[in-house]
Amino acid sequence: MTAVDHATSRTADEPRSGHRCVQWATGNIGSRALRGIIGHPSLQLAGVYVTSAEKVGVDAGVLAGTSTTGVTATDRIDDIIALRPDCVLYMPAVLDVDDVERLLRSGINVVTTRVEFHRPRSMDPVVRERIERACRDGGASIHSTGSSPGFITEALPMTLLSLQRHVDEIRIDEYADLSERNSPDLLFGIMGFGQHPAAFDQGRLEHLRASFGPSLQLLAESVGLTVDTIEVSGEVATVGSAVSIAAGMLESGTVGAQRITVCGCADGRPVVRFRPTWYCTEQLDSNWDLLPTGWRIRVDGDAPLSVDIRMPLAPEDLAETTPGYTANRAVNAVAHVCAAPPGIRTSLDLPQFVPEFA
């Protein structure tokens, strides 16, 4: 039976076990997902796609930091399609629509941590039509998920909303303590920590709008709320006095924390908001509310709720551990996405992801 035949024959409401999976890309999150596939009791590793020449031919276990598997990496999509897997966990740094289209048209389901597929109506219409046609032709489905966006902007808030009969606003705050993150290029070069404050880079604001806006709109729509516009803004807080962090030195008066607000509004009124606060020190000139790394969700409705979630980790352990929050959810989604009808599947289409442990 071909991959297309298998995909179009799915009729069971419950996901089945034994899915053959390919891990596409092996960066921080991809390598953690690869480890999850290897250790999963009901998933079989069929292949690995890599984007760097030095990884071609390397055993998947080496790339995942586990024992050898006998499965080696390739950088050819034709090799992946020839394997006829049930699902590809697609996690590259940059989306290639042509590749995704080929996978789906070949009857291969896709679970991705890319943000482009959270809400079909937010997609570029041309890209959406290409992907939807490929899903129909191949009898396959695709779903975007992860920790943020994904779990914290969709799965958990939707659960909290089950207690409500009226909602005014949903507010999601994310906190990340980066003081022990030894990544100078990321913190100083890309994110702008340690620099003198200036106007927030519009490109970064638009990136956050594109990354979180569709997920927030989907959340609002899950309970019948309408979002007219997605507004985005950013602000920084400066260091009161020079402080040393793992990545280097933050001089007095330079950026020590930053906060971006992505807000979905209806008739000019906030309906749903996501606000990440990233900080390298608590010694700031501004009186910001800085919580330990994690999230806070507040639902203002007829059954008000405020839920704090902490990652019980030392700051120096975050870089090693946090990729699992995104990768594990994608691995746990595989069986449900494979069981779904063909198409771009959102959190509104799929059941709650229940993990299966060895």
C-alpha positions in Angstrom: 0.0 0.0 0.0 1.4 3.4 -1.0 1.7 6.3 1.3 -1.1 8.1 -0.5 -3.3 5.0 -0.2 -2.6 4.7 3.5 -3.3 8.4 4.1 -6.6 8.4 2.3 -7.7 5.2 4.1 -7.8 6.9 7.5 -11.3 6.6 9.0 -10.7 5.8 12.7 -11.6 8.4 15.3 -8.8 7.4 17.6 -5.2 7.7 16.6 -3.4 4.4 15.8 0.1 3.4 17.0 3.2 2.5 15.0 3.6 5.6 12.9 6.8 5.8 10.8 8.3 9.3 11.3 11.0 11.4 9.7 12.7 14.2 11.7 13.3 17.2 9.4 16.1 19.4 10.7 18.2 18.7 13.8 18.8 22.1 15.6 18.1 22.6 19.2 14.4 21.7 18.9 14.8 19.2 16.1 17.4 17.2 17.8 15.2 17.0 20.9 12.2 15.9 18.8 14.5 13.3 17.2 15.3 12.0 20.7 11.6 11.8 21.4 10.8 9.8 18.3 13.7 7.3 19.1 12.4 6.7 22.6 8.7 6.6 21.8 7.0 3.3 22.3 4.6 3.7 19.3 6.7 5.7 16.8 9.3 4.3 14.5 12.1 6.4 13.2 12.2 6.0 9.4 14.6 8.8 8.4 16.3 12.1 9.2 16.6 15.2 6.9 19.4 17.6 7.7 20.3 21.0 6.3 24.1 20.9 6.7 26.5 18.8 4.7 28.5 17.7 7.7 25.5 15.9 9.1 24.8 13.9 6.0 25.4 10.2 6.6 25.6 10.6 10.4 23.6 8.2 12.5 20.4 9.6 13.9 21.4 8.5 17.4 24.6 10.6 17.2 22.5 13.7 16.2 20.1 13.1 19.0 22.7 12.3 21.7 21.5 8.7 22.1 22.8 5.3 21.1 23.1 4.5 17.4 20.0 3.6 15.5 21.1 2.4 12.0 19.2 5.3 10.5 21.4 7.9 8.8 20.7 11.4 7.7 20.1 12.7 4.2 19.8 16.2 2.7 17.6 15.0 -0.3 13.9 15.3 -0.1 13.6 12.5 -2.7 15.1 10.2 -0.2 12.6 11.2 2.4 9.6 10.7 0.1 10.9 7.3 -1.0 10.7 6.2 2.6 6.9 6.7 2.5 6.7 7.7 6.2 3.4 8.4 7.9 4.6 11.8 9.2 7.4 14.3 9.0 8.2 16.5 12.0 9.2 19.6 10.1 11.4 22.0 12.1 13.7 24.0 9.8 14.9 27.6 10.5 13.2 28.8 7.3 10.0 27.6 5.7 10.2 26.1 2.2 6.7 26.0 0.8 7.8 23.8 -2.1 9.1 21.1 0.2 6.0 21.1 2.4 3.8 21.0 -0.7 5.8 18.0 -2.0 5.6 16.1 1.3 1.8 16.6 1.6 1.1 15.7 -2.0 3.1 12.5 -1.5 0.6 11.5 1.3 2.9 12.4 4.2 1.4 14.1 7.2 3.3 17.0 8.6 3.6 18.2 12.2 5.6 21.4 12.4 6.9 23.9 14.9 6.9 26.6 12.2 4.3 29.3 12.9 2.8 29.7 9.5 0.0 27.2 9.8 -1.7 28.0 13.1 -4.7 29.7 11.4 -5.4 29.1 7.7 -7.2 32.4 7.2 -4.1 34.3 8.3 -1.9 32.7 5.6 -1.0 34.2 2.3 -4.0 33.2 0.1 -1.7 31.8 -2.7 0.3 29.7 -0.2 -2.8 28.5 1.6 -4.4 27.3 -1.7 -1.2 25.4 -2.6 -1.0 23.7 0.7 -4.7 22.9 0.9 -4.6 21.4 -2.7 -1.6 19.3 -1.8 -3.4 18.0 1.3 -6.4 17.1 -0.8 -4.3 15.4 -3.5 -2.2 13.4 -1.0 -4.9 12.8 1.6 -2.6 14.3 4.2 -2.8 16.9 7.0 -0.5 19.5 8.5 -0.6 21.1 12.0 1.6 23.8 13.6 2.2 23.5 17.3 4.8 24.1 20.0 5.0 25.6 23.4 4.8 29.3 22.5 2.8 29.8 20.3 0.8 26.6 20.7 0.4 25.3 24.2 0.4 28.6 26.0 -1.7 30.6 23.4 -4.1 27.8 22.4 -4.3 24.5 24.3 -4.1 25.8 27.9 -6.3 29.0 27.4 -8.9 26.9 25.7 -9.0 24.6 28.7 -9.5 27.6 31.0 -12.2 29.0 28.8 -14.2 25.9 29.4 -15.1 27.3 32.8 -16.5 30.5 31.4 -19.8 31.7 30.0 -18.7 35.3 29.4 -15.2 36.6 28.7 -14.0 40.2 28.4 -10.2 39.6 27.9 -7.6 36.9 27.9 -4.1 38.0 28.9 -1.0 35.8 28.5 2.4 36.9 29.9 5.6 35.1 29.2 8.8 35.6 31.2 12.3 34.5 30.4 15.3 35.1 32.7 18.3 35.1 30.3 21.0 36.0 32.8 22.7 32.6 32.6 22.2 32.3 28.8 25.8 32.3 27.5 24.9 33.4 24.0 26.5 36.8 23.3 25.6 36.8 19.6 21.9 36.2 20.3 21.5 38.5 23.3 23.8 41.4 22.3 23.8 41.1 18.5 20.2 40.0 17.7 18.1 41.0 20.7 19.9 44.2 21.5 20.6 43.7 25.2 23.6 45.7 26.4 22.9 48.4 23.8 21.8 52.0 24.3 18.0 52.2 24.1 16.5 53.3 20.8 13.3 53.0 18.9 12.2 49.3 18.9 13.2 47.7 15.6 10.0 47.5 13.5 11.2 44.3 11.9 11.2 42.5 15.2 7.8 43.8 16.0 6.4 42.5 12.7 8.1 39.2 13.4 6.2 38.8 16.7 2.9 40.0 15.0 3.3 37.2 12.4 4.4 34.6 14.9 1.7 35.1 17.5 -1.2 37.1 15.8 -2.7 34.1 14.0 -2.6 31.9 17.1 -4.3 34.7 19.2 -7.0 35.1 16.6 -7.6 31.4 16.6 -8.0 31.5 20.4 -10.5 34.3 20.3 -12.5 32.5 17.5 -12.6 29.3 19.6 -15.2 31.1 21.8 -16.8 33.2 19.2 -14.9 36.4 19.8 -14.0 38.6 16.8 -10.6 40.2 16.4 -10.5 43.1 14.0 -6.9 44.1 14.3 -3.6 42.8 15.7 -1.6 45.6 17.4 2.0 45.3 18.4 4.3 47.5 20.4 7.6 47.2 22.3 9.4 48.8 25.2 12.7 48.4 27.0 14.1 48.8 30.5 17.6 49.9 31.2 20.2 48.7 33.7 20.5 50.8 36.8 24.2 50.0 37.3 26.7 47.8 35.5 26.1 44.1 35.9 27.8 41.0 34.7 25.8 38.2 33.1 26.9 34.9 31.5 27.0 36.4 28.0 29.1 39.4 29.1 28.7 42.9 30.7 25.6 45.1 30.8 26.8 48.7 31.3 24.7 51.2 33.2 22.0 52.8 31.0 21.9 50.0 28.5 19.0 47.6 27.7 18.6 45.0 30.4 15.0 43.9 29.7 12.5 44.1 26.9 8.8 43.6 26.6 6.7 43.2 23.4 2.9 43.3 23.4 0.8 41.6 20.7 -2.8 42.4 21.2 -5.9 41.3 19.3 -8.6 44.0 19.4 -12.3 44.2 18.6 -13.8 47.7 18.1 -10.6 49.2 19.6 -11.0 47.1 22.8 -8.4 44.5 23.8 -9.8 40.9 23.6 -6.7 38.7 23.7 -3.1 39.7 24.5 0.3 38.0 24.5 3.2 39.8 26.2 6.6 38.3 26.5 9.1 39.9 28.9 12.7 38.9 28.4 15.3 40.1 30.9 19.0 39.6 31.7 18.9 41.2 35.2 16.4 42.4 37.8 18.5 45.5 38.5 16.5 47.8 36.3 15.6 51.5 36.3 12.0 50.6 35.6 9.7 49.0 38.1 8.7 46.1 35.9 6.9 43.0 37.2 9.5 40.3 36.7 8.5 36.7 37.4 10.7 33.6 37.1 10.8 31.9 33.7 7.4 30.7 32.8 3.9 32.0 32.0 0.9 33.8 33.6 -2.5 33.5 32.1 -5.4 35.7 33.2 -9.0 35.2 32.1 -11.3 38.1 32.8 -14.8 36.6 32.6 -17.7 35.6 34.7 -15.4 33.0 36.3 -12.1 35.0 36.6 -8.9 33.0 36.7 -5.2 33.7 37.1 -2.8 30.9 36.5 1.0 31.0 37.0 3.2 28.3 35.5 6.9 28.1 36.6 9.7 26.1 35.0 11.4 24.8 38.1 14.9 25.1 36.7 18.0 27.1 37.6 18.6 29.8 35.0 21.8 28.0 33.9 19.8 24.9 33.0 17.2 26.6 30.9 19.0 26.5 27.6 19.5 22.7 27.8 15.9 22.0 28.9 13.5 24.4 27.3 13.7 23.0 23.7 11.8 20.0 25.1 8.8 22.1 25.8 8.3 22.8 22.1 9.7 19.5 20.7 7.7 17.2 23.0 4.4 18.7 22.1 5.1 18.1 18.4 6.0 14.5 19.0 2.9 14.0 21.1 0.8 15.4 18.2 1.9 12.9 15.6 -0.8 10.2 16.1 -3.6 12.8 16.2 -2.5 14.6 13.1 -2.1 11.3 11.2 -5.7 10.4 12.2 -7.1 13.8 11.2 -9.0 14.4 7.9 -6.8 15.9 5.1 -6.2 19.6 5.4 -4.5 22.4 7.4 -5.6 21.3 10.9 -5.7 23.8 13.8 -6.1 23.3 17.6 -9.9 23.6 17.0 -9.8 20.5 14.8 -7.7 18.2 16.9 -8.4 16.5 20.3 -6.2 17.2 23.4 -2.8 15.7 22.9 -2.3 12.9 25.4 1.3 11.5 25.5 2.2 7.9 25.5 5.2 6.9 27.6 7.3 3.8 27.3 
